[in-house]
Amino acid sequence: MSDREIEFKKPIRTADLDSQFKNEVAKTYEGRTILSCYQCGTCSAGCPVLNAMGLMPHQLIRMVLLGLKQEVLESSTIWLCASCYLCNERCPQGVEISNVFFALKNIAAQQHIIPKGLKQLAENLLRLGATAELTEFQEEERQDLGLPAVPKADSQAIQEILHRTGLDKLIEKRDQTQEEEK
């Protein structure tokens, strides 16, 4: 008997499957190779962040192919990919797994399914022009170490880029959705 605990999964119900999800992913530039996956597991075998992921990359790809859309988009695994492209290099079928994960992140973001920490970074970027605000303590530490002041970001230029890419709209819609849920 192994020390591992047995985890029982609930059965997959066909009513919960989105049969078009794999095609939705495959229609994106980043996800165009997903339909070639035959589940050899090579991507998972070489993944340097596998232990941090809730699902192995090949399992997540299988879930996409099955149509488990909500489970995939809500999975932290797509956001934990290190984008090292090792899986892309090793895949015998030429499936660009890292790129597929980018496609999944984009689909999730369009549906406002974004990890809380990333949402905060995006809000900071929109508001400050940087992902983090320097505290007084950090500024004093820099002075004590003889380091120059951190240059201020051109927040207007960054806000313009975020506006042109639509990130500002995603943040606004997410904020509206949160207000409606309260």
Biotite code that builds the C-alpha atoms (Angstrom):
import biotite.structure as struc

atoms = struc.array([
    struc.Atom([0.000, 0.000, 0.000], chain_id="A", res_id=1, res_name="MET", atom_name="CA", element="C"),
    struc.Atom([1.336, 3.401, -0.954], chain_id="A", res_id=2, res_name="SER", atom_name="CA", element="C"),
    struc.Atom([1.544, 6.506, 1.234], chain_id="A", res_id=3, res_name="ASP", atom_name="CA", element="C"),
    struc.Atom([-0.397, 8.417, -1.389], chain_id="A", res_id=4, res_name="ARG", atom_name="CA", element="C"),
    struc.Atom([-3.980, 9.215, -0.669], chain_id="A", res_id=5, res_name="GLU", atom_name="CA", element="C"),
    struc.Atom([-6.584, 8.040, -3.116], chain_id="A", res_id=6, res_name="ILE", atom_name="CA", element="C"),
    struc.Atom([-8.534, 10.931, -4.546], chain_id="A", res_id=7, res_name="GLU", atom_name="CA", element="C"),
    struc.Atom([-11.974, 10.134, -5.844], chain_id="A", res_id=8, res_name="PHE", atom_name="CA", element="C"),
    struc.Atom([-13.165, 12.320, -8.686], chain_id="A", res_id=9, res_name="LYS", atom_name="CA", element="C"),
    struc.Atom([-16.772, 12.935, -9.503], chain_id="A", res_id=10, res_name="LYS", atom_name="CA", element="C"),
    struc.Atom([-17.899, 11.336, -12.767], chain_id="A", res_id=11, res_name="PRO", atom_name="CA", element="C"),
    struc.Atom([-17.886, 13.469, -15.900], chain_id="A", res_id=12, res_name="ILE", atom_name="CA", element="C"),
    struc.Atom([-21.413, 14.152, -17.077], chain_id="A", res_id=13, res_name="ARG", atom_name="CA", element="C"),
    struc.Atom([-21.930, 14.686, -20.793], chain_id="A", res_id=14, res_name="THR", atom_name="CA", element="C"),
    struc.Atom([-24.262, 17.583, -19.964], chain_id="A", res_id=15, res_name="ALA", atom_name="CA", element="C"),
    struc.Atom([-21.243, 19.395, -18.454], chain_id="A", res_id=16, res_name="ASP", atom_name="CA", element="C"),
    struc.Atom([-19.133, 19.066, -21.607], chain_id="A", res_id=17, res_name="LEU", atom_name="CA", element="C"),
    struc.Atom([-18.709, 21.773, -24.229], chain_id="A", res_id=18, res_name="ASP", atom_name="CA", element="C"),
    struc.Atom([-18.097, 19.817, -27.428], chain_id="A", res_id=19, res_name="SER", atom_name="CA", element="C"),
    struc.Atom([-16.941, 22.962, -29.240], chain_id="A", res_id=20, res_name="GLN", atom_name="CA", element="C"),
    struc.Atom([-14.326, 24.014, -26.687], chain_id="A", res_id=21, res_name="PHE", atom_name="CA", element="C"),
    struc.Atom([-11.460, 22.191, -28.410], chain_id="A", res_id=22, res_name="LYS", atom_name="CA", element="C"),
    struc.Atom([-12.436, 23.885, -31.690], chain_id="A", res_id=23, res_name="ASN", atom_name="CA", element="C"),
    struc.Atom([-12.628, 27.271, -29.954], chain_id="A", res_id=24, res_name="GLU", atom_name="CA", element="C"),
    struc.Atom([-9.053, 26.764, -28.745], chain_id="A", res_id=25, res_name="VAL", atom_name="CA", element="C"),
    struc.Atom([-7.874, 25.337, -32.080], chain_id="A", res_id=26, res_name="ALA", atom_name="CA", element="C"),
    struc.Atom([-9.218, 28.391, -33.952], chain_id="A", res_id=27, res_name="LYS", atom_name="CA", element="C"),
    struc.Atom([-6.832, 30.677, -32.076], chain_id="A", res_id=28, res_name="THR", atom_name="CA", element="C"),
    struc.Atom([-3.341, 31.175, -33.450], chain_id="A", res_id=29, res_name="TYR", atom_name="CA", element="C"),
    struc.Atom([-1.780, 29.983, -30.182], chain_id="A", res_id=30, res_name="GLU", atom_name="CA", element="C"),
    struc.Atom([-4.012, 26.913, -29.896], chain_id="A", res_id=31, res_name="GLY", atom_name="CA", element="C"),
    struc.Atom([-3.901, 25.787, -33.521], chain_id="A", res_id=32, res_name="ARG", atom_name="CA", element="C"),
    struc.Atom([-1.882, 22.611, -32.767], chain_id="A", res_id=33, res_name="THR", atom_name="CA", element="C"),
    struc.Atom([-3.990, 21.215, -29.900], chain_id="A", res_id=34, res_name="ILE", atom_name="CA", element="C"),
    struc.Atom([-5.932, 18.697, -31.986], chain_id="A", res_id=35, res_name="LEU", atom_name="CA", element="C"),
    struc.Atom([-2.704, 16.810, -32.771], chain_id="A", res_id=36, res_name="SER", atom_name="CA", element="C"),
    struc.Atom([-2.191, 15.741, -29.162], chain_id="A", res_id=37, res_name="CYS", atom_name="CA", element="C"),
    struc.Atom([-2.398, 11.989, -28.608], chain_id="A", res_id=38, res_name="TYR", atom_name="CA", element="C"),
    struc.Atom([-1.672, 12.087, -24.865], chain_id="A", res_id=39, res_name="GLN", atom_name="CA", element="C"),
    struc.Atom([1.828, 10.622, -24.741], chain_id="A", res_id=40, res_name="CYS", atom_name="CA", element="C"),
    struc.Atom([2.659, 12.664, -21.610], chain_id="A", res_id=41, res_name="GLY", atom_name="CA", element="C"),
    struc.Atom([6.033, 13.914, -22.851], chain_id="A", res_id=42, res_name="THR", atom_name="CA", element="C"),
    struc.Atom([5.031, 17.494, -22.021], chain_id="A", res_id=43, res_name="CYS", atom_name="CA", element="C"),
    struc.Atom([4.369, 16.565, -18.413], chain_id="A", res_id=44, res_name="SER", atom_name="CA", element="C"),
    struc.Atom([7.495, 14.434, -18.089], chain_id="A", res_id=45, res_name="ALA", atom_name="CA", element="C"),
    struc.Atom([9.772, 17.381, -18.821], chain_id="A", res_id=46, res_name="GLY", atom_name="CA", element="C"),
    struc.Atom([7.821, 20.197, -17.155], chain_id="A", res_id=47, res_name="CYS", atom_name="CA", element="C"),
    struc.Atom([10.026, 22.083, -14.656], chain_id="A", res_id=48, res_name="PRO", atom_name="CA", element="C"),
    struc.Atom([7.036, 23.462, -12.706], chain_id="A", res_id=49, res_name="VAL", atom_name="CA", element="C"),
    struc.Atom([4.986, 20.264, -12.667], chain_id="A", res_id=50, res_name="LEU", atom_name="CA", element="C"),
    struc.Atom([5.027, 19.992, -8.873], chain_id="A", res_id=51, res_name="ASN", atom_name="CA", element="C"),
    struc.Atom([3.432, 23.433, -8.526], chain_id="A", res_id=52, res_name="ALA", atom_name="CA", element="C"),
    struc.Atom([0.641, 22.647, -10.962], chain_id="A", res_id=53, res_name="MET", atom_name="CA", element="C"),
    struc.Atom([-2.677, 21.167, -9.899], chain_id="A", res_id=54, res_name="GLY", atom_name="CA", element="C"),
    struc.Atom([-2.912, 19.223, -13.144], chain_id="A", res_id=55, res_name="LEU", atom_name="CA", element="C"),
    struc.Atom([-0.216, 17.903, -15.416], chain_id="A", res_id=56, res_name="MET", atom_name="CA", element="C"),
    struc.Atom([-0.038, 19.650, -18.807], chain_id="A", res_id=57, res_name="PRO", atom_name="CA", element="C"),
    struc.Atom([-1.166, 16.564, -20.727], chain_id="A", res_id=58, res_name="HIS", atom_name="CA", element="C"),
    struc.Atom([-4.134, 16.181, -18.357], chain_id="A", res_id=59, res_name="GLN", atom_name="CA", element="C"),
    struc.Atom([-5.183, 19.766, -18.965], chain_id="A", res_id=60, res_name="LEU", atom_name="CA", element="C"),
    struc.Atom([-4.905, 19.268, -22.735], chain_id="A", res_id=61, res_name="ILE", atom_name="CA", element="C"),
    struc.Atom([-7.057, 16.138, -22.420], chain_id="A", res_id=62, res_name="ARG", atom_name="CA", element="C"),
    struc.Atom([-9.648, 18.113, -20.486], chain_id="A", res_id=63, res_name="MET", atom_name="CA", element="C"),
    struc.Atom([-9.757, 20.672, -23.314], chain_id="A", res_id=64, res_name="VAL", atom_name="CA", element="C"),
    struc.Atom([-10.226, 17.896, -25.859], chain_id="A", res_id=65, res_name="LEU", atom_name="CA", element="C"),
    struc.Atom([-13.027, 16.395, -23.764], chain_id="A", res_id=66, res_name="LEU", atom_name="CA", element="C"),
    struc.Atom([-14.792, 19.739, -23.451], chain_id="A", res_id=67, res_name="GLY", atom_name="CA", element="C"),
    struc.Atom([-14.344, 20.421, -19.740], chain_id="A", res_id=68, res_name="LEU", atom_name="CA", element="C"),
    struc.Atom([-14.278, 24.144, -20.447], chain_id="A", res_id=69, res_name="LYS", atom_name="CA", element="C"),
    struc.Atom([-15.169, 25.547, -17.039], chain_id="A", res_id=70, res_name="GLN", atom_name="CA", element="C"),
    struc.Atom([-12.756, 23.270, -15.185], chain_id="A", res_id=71, res_name="GLU", atom_name="CA", element="C"),
    struc.Atom([-9.921, 24.164, -17.571], chain_id="A", res_id=72, res_name="VAL", atom_name="CA", element="C"),
    struc.Atom([-10.511, 27.910, -17.461], chain_id="A", res_id=73, res_name="LEU", atom_name="CA", element="C"),
    struc.Atom([-10.753, 27.884, -13.661], chain_id="A", res_id=74, res_name="GLU", atom_name="CA", element="C"),
    struc.Atom([-7.617, 25.768, -13.274], chain_id="A", res_id=75, res_name="SER", atom_name="CA", element="C"),
    struc.Atom([-4.547, 27.441, -11.812], chain_id="A", res_id=76, res_name="SER", atom_name="CA", element="C"),
    struc.Atom([-2.414, 25.230, -14.048], chain_id="A", res_id=77, res_name="THR", atom_name="CA", element="C"),
    struc.Atom([-2.768, 27.494, -17.096], chain_id="A", res_id=78, res_name="ILE", atom_name="CA", element="C"),
    struc.Atom([-1.436, 30.447, -15.087], chain_id="A", res_id=79, res_name="TRP", atom_name="CA", element="C"),
    struc.Atom([1.478, 28.505, -13.550], chain_id="A", res_id=80, res_name="LEU", atom_name="CA", element="C"),
    struc.Atom([3.114, 27.538, -16.851], chain_id="A", res_id=81, res_name="CYS", atom_name="CA", element="C"),
    struc.Atom([6.664, 28.961, -16.870], chain_id="A", res_id=82, res_name="ALA", atom_name="CA", element="C"),
    struc.Atom([6.564, 29.378, -20.672], chain_id="A", res_id=83, res_name="SER", atom_name="CA", element="C"),
    struc.Atom([9.949, 27.688, -20.959], chain_id="A", res_id=84, res_name="CYS", atom_name="CA", element="C"),
    struc.Atom([8.805, 25.963, -24.176], chain_id="A", res_id=85, res_name="TYR", atom_name="CA", element="C"),
    struc.Atom([10.487, 22.688, -23.196], chain_id="A", res_id=86, res_name="LEU", atom_name="CA", element="C"),
    struc.Atom([7.186, 20.889, -23.827], chain_id="A", res_id=87, res_name="CYS", atom_name="CA", element="C"),
    struc.Atom([6.950, 22.460, -27.279], chain_id="A", res_id=88, res_name="ASN", atom_name="CA", element="C"),
    struc.Atom([10.476, 21.311, -28.120], chain_id="A", res_id=89, res_name="GLU", atom_name="CA", element="C"),
    struc.Atom([9.902, 17.741, -26.950], chain_id="A", res_id=90, res_name="ARG", atom_name="CA", element="C"),
    struc.Atom([6.394, 17.069, -28.248], chain_id="A", res_id=91, res_name="CYS", atom_name="CA", element="C"),
    struc.Atom([6.579, 14.318, -30.905], chain_id="A", res_id=92, res_name="PRO", atom_name="CA", element="C"),
    struc.Atom([3.389, 15.644, -32.536], chain_id="A", res_id=93, res_name="GLN", atom_name="CA", element="C"),
    struc.Atom([4.466, 19.281, -32.656], chain_id="A", res_id=94, res_name="GLY", atom_name="CA", element="C"),
    struc.Atom([1.769, 20.407, -30.221], chain_id="A", res_id=95, res_name="VAL", atom_name="CA", element="C"),
    struc.Atom([2.791, 23.819, -28.918], chain_id="A", res_id=96, res_name="GLU", atom_name="CA", element="C"),
    struc.Atom([1.596, 23.262, -25.364], chain_id="A", res_id=97, res_name="ILE", atom_name="CA", element="C"),
    struc.Atom([2.972, 26.542, -23.975], chain_id="A", res_id=98, res_name="SER", atom_name="CA", element="C"),
    struc.Atom([1.171, 28.406, -26.736], chain_id="A", res_id=99, res_name="ASN", atom_name="CA", element="C"),
    struc.Atom([-2.047, 26.472, -26.058], chain_id="A", res_id=100, res_name="VAL", atom_name="CA", element="C"),
    struc.Atom([-1.773, 27.645, -22.450], chain_id="A", res_id=101, res_name="PHE", atom_name="CA", element="C"),
    struc.Atom([-1.553, 31.243, -23.739], chain_id="A", res_id=102, res_name="PHE", atom_name="CA", element="C"),
    struc.Atom([-4.729, 30.654, -25.738], chain_id="A", res_id=103, res_name="ALA", atom_name="CA", element="C"),
    struc.Atom([-6.451, 29.271, -22.635], chain_id="A", res_id=104, res_name="LEU", atom_name="CA", element="C"),
    struc.Atom([-5.334, 32.270, -20.559], chain_id="A", res_id=105, res_name="LYS", atom_name="CA", element="C"),
    struc.Atom([-6.740, 34.608, -23.205], chain_id="A", res_id=106, res_name="ASN", atom_name="CA", element="C"),
    struc.Atom([-10.071, 32.766, -23.299], chain_id="A", res_id=107, res_name="ILE", atom_name="CA", element="C"),
    struc.Atom([-10.213, 32.771, -19.490], chain_id="A", res_id=108, res_name="ALA", atom_name="CA", element="C"),
    struc.Atom([-9.436, 36.496, -19.347], chain_id="A", res_id=109, res_name="ALA", atom_name="CA", element="C"),
    struc.Atom([-12.159, 37.254, -21.907], chain_id="A", res_id=110, res_name="GLN", atom_name="CA", element="C"),
    struc.Atom([-14.569, 35.493, -19.551], chain_id="A", res_id=111, res_name="GLN", atom_name="CA", element="C"),
    struc.Atom([-13.145, 37.385, -16.542], chain_id="A", res_id=112, res_name="HIS", atom_name="CA", element="C"),
    struc.Atom([-11.622, 34.268, -15.016], chain_id="A", res_id=113, res_name="ILE", atom_name="CA", element="C"),
    struc.Atom([-8.306, 35.653, -13.840], chain_id="A", res_id=114, res_name="ILE", atom_name="CA", element="C"),
    struc.Atom([-6.440, 34.848, -10.614], chain_id="A", res_id=115, res_name="PRO", atom_name="CA", element="C"),
    struc.Atom([-6.882, 37.518, -7.965], chain_id="A", res_id=116, res_name="LYS", atom_name="CA", element="C"),
    struc.Atom([-3.161, 38.353, -7.816], chain_id="A", res_id=117, res_name="GLY", atom_name="CA", element="C"),
    struc.Atom([-2.960, 38.956, -11.561], chain_id="A", res_id=118, res_name="LEU", atom_name="CA", element="C"),
    struc.Atom([-6.058, 41.146, -11.423], chain_id="A", res_id=119, res_name="LYS", atom_name="CA", element="C"),
    struc.Atom([-4.362, 43.281, -8.786], chain_id="A", res_id=120, res_name="GLN", atom_name="CA", element="C"),
    struc.Atom([-1.225, 43.580, -10.917], chain_id="A", res_id=121, res_name="LEU", atom_name="CA", element="C"),
    struc.Atom([-3.318, 44.678, -13.896], chain_id="A", res_id=122, res_name="ALA", atom_name="CA", element="C"),
    struc.Atom([-5.174, 47.238, -11.794], chain_id="A", res_id=123, res_name="GLU", atom_name="CA", element="C"),
    struc.Atom([-1.880, 48.611, -10.469], chain_id="A", res_id=124, res_name="ASN", atom_name="CA", element="C"),
    struc.Atom([-0.479, 48.799, -13.973], chain_id="A", res_id=125, res_name="LEU", atom_name="CA", element="C"),
    struc.Atom([-3.520, 50.727, -15.147], chain_id="A", res_id=126, res_name="LEU", atom_name="CA", element="C"),
    struc.Atom([-3.518, 53.052, -12.133], chain_id="A", res_id=127, res_name="ARG", atom_name="CA", element="C"),
    struc.Atom([0.222, 53.538, -11.521], chain_id="A", res_id=128, res_name="LEU", atom_name="CA", element="C"),
    struc.Atom([1.943, 52.573, -14.729], chain_id="A", res_id=129, res_name="GLY", atom_name="CA", element="C"),
    struc.Atom([3.769, 49.875, -12.728], chain_id="A", res_id=130, res_name="ALA", atom_name="CA", element="C"),
    struc.Atom([2.738, 46.597, -11.129], chain_id="A", res_id=131, res_name="THR", atom_name="CA", element="C"),
    struc.Atom([3.826, 47.629, -7.651], chain_id="A", res_id=132, res_name="ALA", atom_name="CA", element="C"),
    struc.Atom([3.935, 50.857, -5.714], chain_id="A", res_id=133, res_name="GLU", atom_name="CA", element="C"),
    struc.Atom([7.173, 51.642, -3.919], chain_id="A", res_id=134, res_name="LEU", atom_name="CA", element="C"),
    struc.Atom([6.662, 52.205, -0.209], chain_id="A", res_id=135, res_name="THR", atom_name="CA", element="C"),
    struc.Atom([8.333, 54.951, 1.819], chain_id="A", res_id=136, res_name="GLU", atom_name="CA", element="C"),
    struc.Atom([10.353, 52.259, 3.563], chain_id="A", res_id=137, res_name="PHE", atom_name="CA", element="C"),
    struc.Atom([11.667, 50.935, 0.239], chain_id="A", res_id=138, res_name="GLN", atom_name="CA", element="C"),
    struc.Atom([12.533, 54.443, -0.942], chain_id="A", res_id=139, res_name="GLU", atom_name="CA", element="C"),
    struc.Atom([14.438, 55.112, 2.306], chain_id="A", res_id=140, res_name="GLU", atom_name="CA", element="C"),
    struc.Atom([16.258, 51.789, 1.990], chain_id="A", res_id=141, res_name="GLU", atom_name="CA", element="C"),
    struc.Atom([17.317, 52.712, -1.534], chain_id="A", res_id=142, res_name="ARG", atom_name="CA", element="C"),
    struc.Atom([18.638, 56.060, -0.273], chain_id="A", res_id=143, res_name="GLN", atom_name="CA", element="C"),
    struc.Atom([20.501, 54.368, 2.594], chain_id="A", res_id=144, res_name="ASP", atom_name="CA", element="C"),
    struc.Atom([22.132, 52.024, 0.083], chain_id="A", res_id=145, res_name="LEU", atom_name="CA", element="C"),
    struc.Atom([23.112, 54.938, -2.140], chain_id="A", res_id=146, res_name="GLY", atom_name="CA", element="C"),
    struc.Atom([20.828, 53.837, -4.939], chain_id="A", res_id=147, res_name="LEU", atom_name="CA", element="C"),
    struc.Atom([19.190, 56.383, -7.219], chain_id="A", res_id=148, res_name="PRO", atom_name="CA", element="C"),
    struc.Atom([15.466, 57.042, -7.028], chain_id="A", res_id=149, res_name="ALA", atom_name="CA", element="C"),
    struc.Atom([13.374, 54.662, -9.075], chain_id="A", res_id=150, res_name="VAL", atom_name="CA", element="C"),
    struc.Atom([12.323, 56.465, -12.253], chain_id="A", res_id=151, res_name="PRO", atom_name="CA", element="C"),
    struc.Atom([8.628, 57.211, -12.497], chain_id="A", res_id=152, res_name="LYS", atom_name="CA", element="C"),
    struc.Atom([6.796, 55.311, -15.202], chain_id="A", res_id=153, res_name="ALA", atom_name="CA", element="C"),
    struc.Atom([4.999, 57.250, -17.899], chain_id="A", res_id=154, res_name="ASP", atom_name="CA", element="C"),
    struc.Atom([1.597, 56.116, -16.677], chain_id="A", res_id=155, res_name="SER", atom_name="CA", element="C"),
    struc.Atom([-0.230, 57.970, -19.473], chain_id="A", res_id=156, res_name="GLN", atom_name="CA", element="C"),
    struc.Atom([1.681, 56.056, -22.147], chain_id="A", res_id=157, res_name="ALA", atom_name="CA", element="C"),
    struc.Atom([1.076, 52.780, -20.334], chain_id="A", res_id=158, res_name="ILE", atom_name="CA", element="C"),
    struc.Atom([-2.613, 53.593, -19.881], chain_id="A", res_id=159, res_name="GLN", atom_name="CA", element="C"),
    struc.Atom([-2.852, 54.321, -23.619], chain_id="A", res_id=160, res_name="GLU", atom_name="CA", element="C"),
    struc.Atom([-1.335, 50.922, -24.416], chain_id="A", res_id=161, res_name="ILE", atom_name="CA", element="C"),
    struc.Atom([-3.701, 49.217, -21.978], chain_id="A", res_id=162, res_name="LEU", atom_name="CA", element="C"),
    struc.Atom([-6.611, 51.087, -23.528], chain_id="A", res_id=163, res_name="HIS", atom_name="CA", element="C"),
    struc.Atom([-5.600, 50.054, -27.064], chain_id="A", res_id=164, res_name="ARG", atom_name="CA", element="C"),
    struc.Atom([-5.196, 46.417, -26.033], chain_id="A", res_id=165, res_name="THR", atom_name="CA", element="C"),
    struc.Atom([-8.494, 46.372, -24.140], chain_id="A", res_id=166, res_name="GLY", atom_name="CA", element="C"),
    struc.Atom([-7.055, 45.532, -20.719], chain_id="A", res_id=167, res_name="LEU", atom_name="CA", element="C"),
    struc.Atom([-8.738, 48.560, -19.200], chain_id="A", res_id=168, res_name="ASP", atom_name="CA", element="C"),
    struc.Atom([-12.120, 47.244, -20.378], chain_id="A", res_id=169, res_name="LYS", atom_name="CA", element="C"),
    struc.Atom([-11.429, 43.803, -18.878], chain_id="A", res_id=170, res_name="LEU", atom_name="CA", element="C"),
    struc.Atom([-10.643, 45.407, -15.530], chain_id="A", res_id=171, res_name="ILE", atom_name="CA", element="C"),
    struc.Atom([-13.744, 47.608, -15.671], chain_id="A", res_id=172, res_name="GLU", atom_name="CA", element="C"),
    struc.Atom([-15.998, 44.663, -16.585], chain_id="A", res_id=173, res_name="LYS", atom_name="CA", element="C"),
    struc.Atom([-14.490, 42.581, -13.793], chain_id="A", res_id=174, res_name="ARG", atom_name="CA", element="C"),
    struc.Atom([-15.132, 45.393, -11.317], chain_id="A", res_id=175, res_name="ASP", atom_name="CA", element="C"),
    struc.Atom([-18.743, 45.669, -12.541], chain_id="A", res_id=176, res_name="GLN", atom_name="CA", element="C"),
    struc.Atom([-19.195, 41.905, -12.232], chain_id="A", res_id=177, res_name="THR", atom_name="CA", element="C"),
    struc.Atom([-17.852, 41.978, -8.657], chain_id="A", res_id=178, res_name="GLN", atom_name="CA", element="C"),
    struc.Atom([-20.256, 44.797, -7.730], chain_id="A", res_id=179, res_name="GLU", atom_name="CA", element="C"),
    struc.Atom([-23.210, 42.865, -9.173], chain_id="A", res_id=180, res_name="GLU", atom_name="CA", element="C"),
    struc.Atom([-22.224, 39.767, -7.153], chain_id="A", res_id=181, res_name="GLU", atom_name="CA", element="C"),
    struc.Atom([-22.298, 41.773, -3.887], chain_id="A", res_id=182, res_name="LYS", atom_name="CA", element="C"),
])
